[in-house]
Each structure stands twice: as structure tokens, then as C-alpha cells.
Amino acid sequence: MQVHADYALDQRSTLALRARAAAFISATRTEDLLRAVLWSQDSGMPLLPLGEGSNIVFAGDVDAALLQVDIRGRKLLRKREGCAELRIGAGENWHQLVAWTLEQGYYGLENLALIPGTVGAAPIQNIGAYGVELSRFLRRVHAVDLESGAPMVLDAAQCQLGYRDSVFKHRLRDKVAIHAVELALPLSPDPQLRYPALGQYLEQQGIGTPTPVEVFEAVVAIRSARLPDPAREPNAGSFFKNPVVSRAHAEALRADHPELPVFPAAGDSCKLAAAWLIERCGWKGHREHGVGVHPGHALVLVNYGGNDGAVLLALAEAIRESVAERFGVDLEIEPRIYGGDR
Ligand SMILES: Cc1cc2nc3c(=O)[nH]c(=O)nc-3n(C[C@H](O)[C@H](O)[C@H](O)COP(=O)(O)OP(=O)(O)OC[C@H]3O[C@@H](n4cnc5c(N)ncnc54)[C@H](O)[C@@H]3O)c2cc1C
């Protein structure tokens, strides 16, 4: 295990923001995590776990050691009750895992194709897309406590997965490094086609009863056409969560704006399309100081070369304020923010 001091982070997040970390450690084995904890105890420098940096904003220099979890491995534990139970190393790339599971005849992850990042980060915000969330398949998370080095195993209920949410954003925020994830994937296909864009795309292709591989290919095609590639236009995907409001609030907004997309959510609440609210406030395509809102996707903020996380966050704040003022809705930033004074 090597500790790199004063480490440039420009290449460590898909937003490619300029910042430095006090230290950087890459862990390729579980033992490395324990060594990193001992080093942290000795040096007094806190550890912050990192995957592929696709859901992170570096708002400035980070006064901590970034601990990149690069532990690999894919293992079939058993087949039971119609499911393949797998244990996957946290450093595995998520999309490559999805493709591999389909090759093995393990189904369910096809709607989650092409989501950037690692397997270990997937439970942090309960990744979701095209009507499916990780929570449907997660069995267990294996982690190490970053203060004591103690091993931890959390079952799905203990992970408290919600919409882009989990215990790792609350009680266990920045407190554990996940080194493996267990999934249970059905051995029989059960395509989930409720998401309108997906159903419409398959219909246009003349595919009535798609196989999981056809769903995977459809998701890849839709995402490739719609979402800006971070390699060319550095971004962190959706910058804001879709806000959840009371049904009464949603109905009041709908009365004034009949075209506002509203989706049913848990209990007596509704989810609104954040992209629509942002676009209506005139932000789509807006640019300032080398950052901006993507012209094709109002939820995506792009680093056009400004490279300054604080400037990007100032733009995000201006967007939040205008949406709050016009619609009375609070937008919540989705990516995790590190550095600066955060
Ligand atoms: C173009 C684009 C499209 C996207 N589309 C989607 C989408 O459709 N749905 C969706 O849900 N997300 C989406 N995202 C967000 C992102 O892909 C996910 O949040 C992903 O899980 C982040 O993985 P990562 O390895 O890059 O994590 P990072 O960005 O490196 O880290 C994210 C958070 O997880 C923590 N973390 C990372 N690894 C570990 C670990 N091993 N143990 C403990 N904590 C850890 C970090 O400390 C940080 O708080 C998109 C992002 C981009 C850039």
C-alpha cells in the first residue's frame, strides 16, 4: 500500500475539477484497507472512500486521504430459490458487471446498464435508472469501519436504501469503506419496461417481448444518445435529485402548469421532474465562468474548462434559488461534495 502526499485530483472525478488531496491511497486488497486505517490512526488524517469519482464534486482542496477502493473479484456463492447469489469486489466497474451477469444468465441488472462508477459505490445512493433500483437485488454489504478497522456486514434492511439514499449518506456517512457487495439475481428473465422512454424505444424497434439482453442494448442506446459523455463534457450525471413533494403541493403546481411531469411516490407524496423545473427557469444551455447547464439535458451541469468546483456550486445554488422562488420547491444536490470548507 502506497501513500501519495499532496495528490492532484483532476483525473479522479468525471467533473475533472481542479483540486488536491492531502493524500491518496489505492487499496487493491482488503488488508490494504486495514493498513490504511492504521496509517490514518497514526497520522491523524481522516480517510475518505473513493470509487471512479462519477458522483463527486471537489469544491476545493481536500484535507483528508482519499482511499480508492480498487478491490476486484466476481464470485457465484450459490444458486438458491431461483436466484444466483453473487459476491462482487467493490472496485469492479458497474457496467462491466451488468454485461457479465447477462452473459452468465443472471438477470435483473439490465435496466442499470451504463451507469458509471464502481460496485462499491452503488449502495451509497442506491443507484437507479429506467424504473429499477439496486435495492431490488442487494443482499449484503461487506465493509470496514474507517476509524477502528473493524469488519462490518450489513444486510439489505440495515442499508436503509431509498430514492438515491441509504444509511451511508446518514449515520455511516464517510465512516466505512465497502469492499464487497452481495447480490441475488433471478435466473429467469422478468423485463421491467414500465419506464416510458424504454417501452417506447423497444416498440419503435419492433421488439414486443424483449430478452434481458435486448433491454440492456436498448438502455445502452438510449443513454448513449441522451447523456453527455463525461470524457468529452465533464459532468456528474444528474446534479439534482427529482424533488419529492406532498400530493397537495404537486396538484397546486399542476393547476398552474398542466405540463409539469408528476410521478406517484411513496405514501401521499409525488416526485416532480427536476429537469423540467430547471428548464422552465431558463437555465438549459446557460454558461458562466467556464461551467454551465447542458443544452440537451437541464439536470446535467458541465465543467466546460472553468475547472473550479466553487464556481460550479455557485451556479447550482443560483439554480436552486430560482426554482425555489418560482415553484416553491427545494432542489437537493445529488453528488457528494468534498473539499473547500465542506
Ligand atoms: C454520465 C453519468 C450518468 C449517471 N447516471 C446515473 C444513473 O442513471 N443513476 C444513478 O443512480 N447514478 C447515476 N450517476 C451517478 C454515479 O454513476 C453513481 O452514483 C455511481 O454509483 C458512483 O460510483 P463511483 O464509483 O464513481 O463513486 P464516487 O463518485 O467515487 O463516490 C460516490 C460516493 O460514494 C462513496 N464511495 C465510493 N466508493 C465507496 C466504497 N467502496 N465504500 C464506501 N463509500 C464509497 C464516496 O465516498 C462518495 O461519497 C451518473 C453519473 C454520470 C457521470
The ligand as an ORCA input file, in Angstrom:
! r2SCAN-3c Opt
* xyz 0 1
  C     -22.923     10.482    -17.011
  C     -23.401      9.983    -15.662
  C     -24.615      9.321    -15.590
  C     -25.071      8.834    -14.345
  N     -26.274      8.185    -14.315
  C     -26.727      7.692    -13.128
  C     -27.974      6.977    -13.083
  O     -28.635      6.762    -14.087
  N     -28.393      6.540    -11.879
  C     -27.669      6.728    -10.730
  O     -28.113      6.273     -9.669
  N     -26.490      7.393    -10.748
  C     -26.005      7.869    -11.912
  N     -24.814      8.559    -11.955
  C     -24.056      8.755    -10.695
  C     -22.954      7.679    -10.477
  O     -22.774      6.910    -11.621
  C     -23.289      6.756     -9.307
  O     -23.561      7.479     -8.141
  C     -22.152      5.759     -9.008
  O     -22.602      4.778     -8.110
  C     -20.895      6.429     -8.460
  O     -19.855      5.471     -8.468
  P     -18.351      5.913     -8.271
  O     -17.529      4.670     -8.129
  O     -17.938      6.832     -9.347
  O     -18.425      6.664     -6.866
  P     -17.664      8.005     -6.429
  O     -18.176      9.150     -7.228
  O     -16.197      7.784     -6.415
  O     -18.200      8.150     -4.936
  C     -19.534      8.496     -4.655
  C     -19.783      8.385     -3.154
  O     -19.635      7.036     -2.756
  C     -18.607      6.889     -1.774
  N     -17.904      5.639     -2.083
  C     -17.393      5.279     -3.294
  N     -16.870      4.041     -3.193
  C     -17.045      3.636     -1.912
  C     -16.713      2.444     -1.192
  N     -16.088      1.407     -1.779
  N     -17.047      2.372      0.129
  C     -17.692      3.394      0.729
  N     -18.032      4.535      0.110
  C     -17.711      4.643     -1.210
  C     -17.732      8.129     -1.915
  O     -17.092      8.436     -0.673
  C     -18.771      9.176     -2.331
  O     -19.433      9.655     -1.170
  C     -24.309      9.042    -13.179
  C     -23.069      9.702    -13.265
  C     -22.615     10.167    -14.506
  C     -21.284     10.854    -14.580
*
